[in-house]
């Protein structure tokens, strides 16, 4: 018979329970702070639900009533320099952090509200109502609340979506040499999300000062936690990743305060991440002013038992028992808080003209201007003011022949030597003499603390990089080994990084570069061969750079690293071994954002192309002898298309062919052809023609792979068709 040896986790897992002695020992100022914050948050939430019941909140109103103890107890352990982010149910966390920021010494509940506190409440309510004075200028509403100055880095409507970003805040704090910590709040539903589990692993491996704060309110919408996990004590996840974990009654703010204090001390001392699970209960349904029992998934008896443990009542009872506040004072404070919120709400409202008595609406002048709709999807590029630009055709200095892949590594090395903010991360970027293709050769040796080899978890490390970019001190460069991996990290790339600037008001920079390679033709098959340009072009917020020569790579990467928007830099494996002219001693120029290159002049046909397809087009044109003008687009996103160069060519040729290698379904040229025909219809002698790959993704078979992608032969065939040859 085999011997069985019982194993136990390395990391501790404990439950923290308060006693009457703990409440007696608590500083009166602490208890008053808990009371005041809980009262203001509770009153604020009641006001939100009241407005929602009147139809004055457009969209959801995810109330946190009942859960205040977790937010207040934990945030009181933090300082202004610490970070938090949260989920769609995040009003209480956001308010706790914002109130702590504007009133670090606490708020006297017996005195009139300080102006700064009143402003926080007013701007938060305005945001939830979608108004221009809100923290995100009305774009965030209930689910997207951000105030960077206060360390409230954004609540998030994607379950678990904000957790990887919190790891980025933590990395930035540690790399900057501070003892600041990051706390990410999420619920029981998010515990089973892949991005959360990936980030638990990454934070544990890198020992990041990140607290995973689980608000276990028992229900993911209407599904009870016992139905969807075999271990409903959710803090059990922590020891599996060697992360110390605490479990606590979240209806007891003091217990939360004590447990979080131990977790924060562990993180500030360099011990790495922590997990805190607080058992809480939302009194109302997932959204709106009705209890869960009204929808049949909870009983009134269950709701009554939880309400009997109300955190507001618990704090009040100890304040009264210890004589810190008198009952009359509690009554006056409660009435005063309600009156203040009623006044704040009234400032947003006006009677409905010709409406029923008492019927109100939002004051019309408080709504955002509709012209603000697209402002802030991307930045204004003012960071390029005065920057030096260059083109190969007019470069005045000495030139030399260089290999494309060597330039990739060298330009990054040059920028990292000059700019200590740049950090590179991805799978194997620190090994194999520069990753799988040599694109990061020499960087790990030169900058060991800024070249980070990651786990195979694209969602986590892309999101972590997004957090680094949003935090603002560093400029992350992420490598995806293959472009297809963007689907693994699609939430972080498109829901989070791409939308962050616009979603949170339009002014916050997101300086992130994503490098990825297009590998069609290498035999790696359907899941390693895509051209992602067409997908990124439909995703708001991203800029897309597509270099086809070593010279252009230098200029485009320098521009990407200067840009305050997220930029995906596409690299085609067919270009890596090619050579081209570059400056002999100069890697410090940019290529202008939004400037295409005319690779061949002509008057019979305009051919638009990019990446490795540029060379195939030039070969095809030379083979056929057609008088075609070939334009290498270089910048592919909607905001950066060079319409001046394209328009000048179309007015001359009156014909357009768009040539790309990738699959028909994810084609980049589809949207571009539509836009050209809208802009230049009167100048076109025929519809825009296109060369693409097939509908299917490339296969492993050499024959089938070649059939699935477009190269020189396909361009030749289309050129002959267009010209009738």
Secondary structure, DSSP 8 states (H G I E B T S, - for coil): ---------SS-EEEE---HHHHHHS-HHHHHHHHHHHHHHHHHHHHHHHHHHTT-S-S-----TT-HHHHHHHHTT--TTSEEEE-SS-HHHHHHHHHHHHTTT---TTS---HHHHHHHHHHHHHHTTBTTSTTTTSSTTT---BGGGTEEEE-SSTTTTHHHHHHHHHHHHHTT----EEEEEETTGGGSHHHHHHHHHHHHHT--EEEEEEE-SEETTEEHHHH-S---TTHHHHHTT-EEEEEETT-HHHHHHHHHHHHHHHHTT---EEEEEE---SS-SSSSS-GGGGTSS-HHHHHHHHTT-HHHHHHHHHHHTTSS-HHHHHHHHHHHHHHHHHHHHTTEEE-TT--TT-EEE-GGGB--GGGTTTTSS---GGGTT--B--GGG--S-EEEEEHHHHHHHHHHHHHHH-TTEEEEETTTTSTTTTTTTTTTTHHHH-TTTEEE--S-HHHHHHHHHHHHHH-S-EEEEEESSGGGGGTTHIIIIIIIHHHHHHTTS------EEEEEE-TTSS--TTS----HHHHHTSTT-EEEE--SHHHHHHHHHHHHH-SS-EEEEEEHHHHT-EEEEETT----B--TT--EEEE--SSEEEEE-TTHHHHHHHHHHHHT--EEEEE--B-SGGG--HHHHHHHHHHH--EEEE--S-STT-SHHHHHHHHHHHSGGG-SS--EEE---SS---SSHHHHHHHS--HHHHHHHHHHHHT-
